[in-house]
């Protein structure tokens, strides 16, 4: 068999598969297409959805620039018209110009020689940007999300990014216009067997997807794929925690840089967890601030540590917080907070230097979570440093993060938690104020433990003696 004959055989196999598989279809009409695992997953999900008579509404949430439009708005309409030229498809986006571009791209696929081998019976008799029509009276209608559809029956509606940017997402008026367009324009053109596919990046908790999930949650199948893997609950996702979705295009270093610019924006756009910018449990305006020179005299600074001892920057960091309680005004002062990605030997040296830098003395204590990593660090600190290390001992350890934030929130709201001004303030406040939507939450744990310890626990009210730490030292 010659090389040409071998190529023809392989292509013929691909052609046959392409008639039943969107993923193979995309490869057949675009030889340069580079697919990641999530592209195959989305394509196969769309195939199953289109064949499922019990499910008519699908949402797919993906980060920006991760290949969603290539699959759903360019390739899928052409593929569906190949399988059934009489299908009436609407492609909608935040602007009619973008929707028309998707339509033009789909038409380019339909006119290609590869497409004609796969679906020889599909022919366009009209090929305008705003609408193309097949010889079987099917076709694609392109429209902006505020455009009209009067007189158009819709078999398949594809809504690709109904929001352009943060300005539109932040506009109550615009969000309402989009929602009313969906209800009063699109929904009125659907029939019993119509399919709706909403694929987007989440900009706002009250965007179109948020509204629909609030009012019609039971009707929607939802696929949400974050840019950075945070848990192992999705059996389809082959990643380990901390790994990027498409590292060939957007590696973890780039994603971490984006996250550092804005925790709130990253959680929304890249992790698909939009939240109010002011936070869910703790408001930004609740925090009190002071300069270091304004601190009361004689404060005894303690160190609070939430351990995750690893050098890999994509994983959870070890969180550290320096805090002191001033009994005269019933105020908790937080002098500094820091997160570190270090393995144990490096972390031990860092903790000793950090404690010394922030004025911890012989009366100070370092409190650690009583998990395996915390126990190890406590033992090492007692062995190789002069730091009085102890495990955190209160009911919040077993209660979870919700309980910790609920303990801290009223103290912060009443002005009893004061932060010493510094460059660390924004990251600390942002993480706590976006809970539970921030990527990391070590500061949530630390502020919750500290608030309980200083304000609520008998341990603090009775006072702590240095002798209380003698049992830990060998």
N, C-alpha and C positions, 0 to 999 in steps of 0.2 A: 504494500500500500504506500503510495507516495504521500509526501507531507501535505499536499493539497487535498488529496482524498481523505486523509486522516482528519484534517481541519473540517472538511465538509461533513463528515460523519458526526464529529463532535457537535458541530453547529446544528445539525438536524436533530440530534438528541435534545439540545438546548431549546430548539424551536418547539418541539413537542411538549416539553416540560413547561414552557412559557405560556401555553394555552390554559394551564390549570394553576400556575404559581406566579404570583406577582413578583416575588424575589427573583426567580429565573427570568421572568419577562424583562425586568430592569437591566439585568446583565446582557440579555440578548440584543436590546435596542441601544445599549450604551456599553461598549466593550471596555471603556476606560473607568467604569464605575468601581469605586473602592468601597467595599462593604465592611462594616464592623458587626459584631454580634447583635447589637441593638437594631440595626437596619433589617436583618433577617427576622428578628422577633416582631418588629412592627409590621413588616410585610406579611408574615404568616398570621399575625393577629387580624389584619385587615381581610385576608382571605377567609379566615374562619368567621369573622363578623358578617361579611357579605353573604355567606352561605347559611347563616343562622337565622331561622325564621322566628325565633323567640326574642331576639335582641335587635333593636332598631337604632340605638343611640350609643355612640362611642366617643370618649374623650382620650386624647393622648397628649401628655405633658412632657416636653423635652426642653433642654437648655438651648440658648441661641446657637446657631451655626453648627448643629449636630445632625443635619441631613433630613429633617422632617419634611420639608417642602418637596424635595426631589422625589420622595416616595409617594406622598399623598396628593400633592397638587399638580405635579407634572406627569408622573408615570401612571398613577391610579386611574385618572379619567380616561386616558388612552387605552389602558388595559380593560377597563369596564366596557368601553364601547366596542372593543374587539370581541369580547365575550357575548355582548348583546348590543348591537348597533342601534337598537330602539331606545336605549336608556337615555333619560333626560337628566343631565347632571348640572348642578350649579356649583361654581367655585367662587367663594367669597373671601375677601380679605379686607384689611383696614382701608384700602384705597382701591378704586376701580382700576387704576393703572397697574397695580401689582396683580390684581385678579386677571386682567387681560394678558399680562406677561405669562402667567401660568397657563392660560388658555393657548397662547401662541406656542409655548413650549410643548404642550400636549399635541397640538396640531403638527408640529415638526416631527414628533415621534410617529404619528399616524401616517405621515407622508413618506417615512423612511422605507428603504428596501427591506430591512430586517422585519419591520412591522408587517409589511405586505406578505412576507412568507409565513408569519405567525397567524395573522388574521386577514386572509385575502378577501373576505366578504365585507369588510368595513371600508366604506368610501365616503369622503366628504363631498357634499355638493355646495356647501357654503363654508368659507374659511375666514370670516371677519374676526378681528381681535375681541370684540364684545360678545360674539356668538359664532359657533360653528355648528353645522347641521349635517347629519349623515343621510345617505340615501334611504335609510329605514326610518327617517324622521326623528331620530335621537340626536344627541349633541351635547355641547357644553355652553352654558351661559355664564359669563363673567360679570361680577357685580361687586361694588363696595358694600360694606356692611350697613350702610344707610341708604342703599339704592333700592329701586323698585323691582318687583317680580310679577307685576300684574299680568295675568293671562298665562303664566308659565306653571305647568305641572312639574313637580320635582320628584324624581325617583331617588336621587342621591344628592345630598347637600354636603359639600366639603367647605368648612370654615377654617381658614388657615390664618392664624394670628389676627384676630379682630382688633387688637390694640397695637398702635405703632410704636409708642414710646412712653416714658414716664409721665410726660405732660398730659397725654390723653388718659393714661391709667389713673392719674391723680384727680381728674376732672369728674366730679359727680354728675355733671350734665352729660358728658360724653358717655360715661358708663350707662346711664339711663337710656340714652338714645340707642345704644347698641342692643340693650336688653329689649327695648320696645320694638326694634327692628326684628329681632328674633321672634318675638311673640306675634306681632301684628303683620309682618311681611312673610318671613320664611315659614313659620308654622302653618299659616293659612294656605300654603301651596303644597303641603305634604298630604299623602294619603296613607292608608293602613300599612302598606308595605314599604314606605319610604325609609331610607337610611340617612342618618345625620352623623357626620364625623367632625368633631371639633378638635383640631390639633393646634396647640399653642404653647407659648411660654407664659408662665404665670407672672403677671406684673403686680397684681393687687388682689387682696382677699375678696373684694367685691366686684371683680371682673365678671365677664360673661359666664365663665365656668363656675365661679363662686356663687353667682345668683342661681344658676341652674341646679347646682348640687344642693343648694339650700332648699329649693322648692320642689325638685324632682329627683332627689338622690336615688331612689329606687329604680328609675328608668335608665340610668346611665351606667355603662361599663367604663371603668376608669383605668388607664394605664399611665403610671407616673414613673419616669426614670430620671433620677438625680445625676448631676454631673460628677459628684463624688459619692462613692458608696458609703453608707452610714450604718447599715445593718445587713444581716444575712437572711432576712425573712423571705426575699424573693428568690424562689428556686431557679428561676430562669436566668437571673443575673449571675454570671460566673465570677464576678469580682470579689476580692477580699476588701474588708473595711479600709477606707482611705484611698482606694484606687480610682483613677479617672475613668470616665465612660468611654472616651475616644482619645486615648493618649497620643495617637499618631497626629491628631489635629490640635488637641487641647490637653496638654500634659498637666500633671498635678502641680508643677511649679507655676505655670501660668494661672491655673485655677486658684492656687493659694494667694497669688498676687492680687487677683480680682477680689478674693474674699477679704484681704487686708484693707482694701480701699473702702469697702462698705459691707459689714456683716448682714445688714438688713436686706440690701439689694441682692447680695449673693444668695441668701436663703430663699428669696423669692424667684429670681430669674434662673438660677442654676440648680437649686435643690427643689424647686416647685412647692415651696412652703411660704406663700405670702402672709405677711402679718402687718398689723398696724405699726407704723414707724415709731409711735410712742410706747409700744409694748402692750402686753396683755395683762400682766400681773403687777408690774411696777412701772410707774410713769417717770419720765425723765425729770419733770419739774419737781419731783419730791426730794431729790438729792440736795443735801447741804454741802457747801464747800468752804474751805478756809486755807490760808497760806500757812506754811510750816511755822513761821514766826508767831502766828496767832495761837498755837497749841498751848494748852495749860501746862504748867510746870509739873514735873514728877510723874509723867505717864510711864507706865510699864508696858513695853511693846511685846506682844506675843506673835508667833508665826503660825499660820494655818496652811496646811499642805494637803492638796488633793492629788494623789500620786498616779502617774501613768508613765512608767520609766522606760522610755524608748527614744531612740535617736531619729526615728523616721518622722519627718515633719508633717506628713499627711495624717498621722494618727493623733489621738487625743494627747494633749500636752499635760505635763505636771503643772498644776496651778499653785501659786504661792500668794499669800496675802499677809501683810503686817498690820495688826490692829491693836488698839488699846481702849480700855474702858475708863471713863472719868466719872466717878461716883457722884461728885458734887452737882453735876448737871444731868446725870443719867444719859450720857452721850457716848456712842461708840465712834471712835476715830479710826479711819482706815488710812494708813500712811502711804502704802504702795501695794500694787498687785502686779504679778508677772507670770507669764507662762513660759515653760522651758521644755524643749525636746532633747532630753539627755539620758544616757544610760547611767547605771548606778554610780560608778566611780566618779564620773564627771559631775553628776548631780550632787553627790556628797560634798565635793569641794565647793560647788556653787552655793549650796544652802548655807554652809558655814560662812562664806564671804558675804552672802546676802543678809544673813542675820546680823553680822557685825556692822555692815554698811548702814543698816536701819536702826541701830541703837539697841539691840537686844542685849540685856545684861543677865546677871546670875539669877535674878528673880523672874526672868522671862521663861516662857514655855513654848515648845513647838508641838502643835496638835495635828495628828494624822488620822486619816480614816483607818479603821481596824480591818482592812481587807489585806489580802496576802502581800501586795506591794507595800502597803503602809506599814505592816508589821516588820518587813525586811528593812525598810528605811529607818524605822524607829530603832531597831537593834543596832544598825550601823552607826546612826547618829550618836547613840549612847556610848558606843564602843570607841569611836575615833574622834569625837568632838566633845566640847563642854556644854552642848545644847541640852536642855532638859526636855527630852522628847517623850510624849505620851500619846496614847490612842484617844481619839474622840470618844467620849462615853456619854451618849444621850439617845433618846428614842428616835431621833431623826435619822440615825444611821440606817435603821431598818425601814423607815417610813417612805423613803423615796424623795425625788426632787420636788414634786408638787408640794409635799409637806414642808420642805425646807424654804421654798419661796413664800409659802403662806405664813411661815413664822417671821420671815424677814420683812415682808411687804408693809405691815402696819408700823413697824419701827421706822422704816424709811419714809413712809407717808407722813408720820408725825414729826419728822425733822430730827430724829434722834440718831441718825447715822450721818457722819460728816466726813467727806473725802478731802484729804490734803491735795491741793491743786498740783497737777503734774501731767506730763504727756501720756501717762497710763490711764487717765480718767476716762477718755472716750471709749476705749476698747472694753474696759471694765463695765461701764454703764450700759453700753450698747448690748453686750452679751446678756446681762441680767434683764434689761428692758425688752429684749426680743424673745425671752424664754416663753414657750418651749421651742421656738423656731430657729434659734441660733445653732450653728454647726457644732459648737462646743459649749459646755455648760459647767466647767470647773468652778467659775466664780459664783454661780448660783449655789453650788454646794457649800462653798467656803463662807459666803455671807449668811447663809441659813444656819450653819453650825455656829458661827460666831455670835449671831444675834441671840440664839437660844442660850448659849453659854454665858454671855455677859448680861443679858436682860432677864432670863427666865429660870435658869438652873440654880439649884441649891449650891452647887459647887462654887459658883462665882460669888453668891451672897455670903457664903461662909468664909470665903478666902481660900487661897492655896498656899501651902507651905512648900519650901524646897524639899523638905523631907518626903513629900508625897511622891517624888520622882525617884527616891532611893531604891525602891523595889525593882525598878527597871534596869538599874546598872549592875553589871556583873563584877 
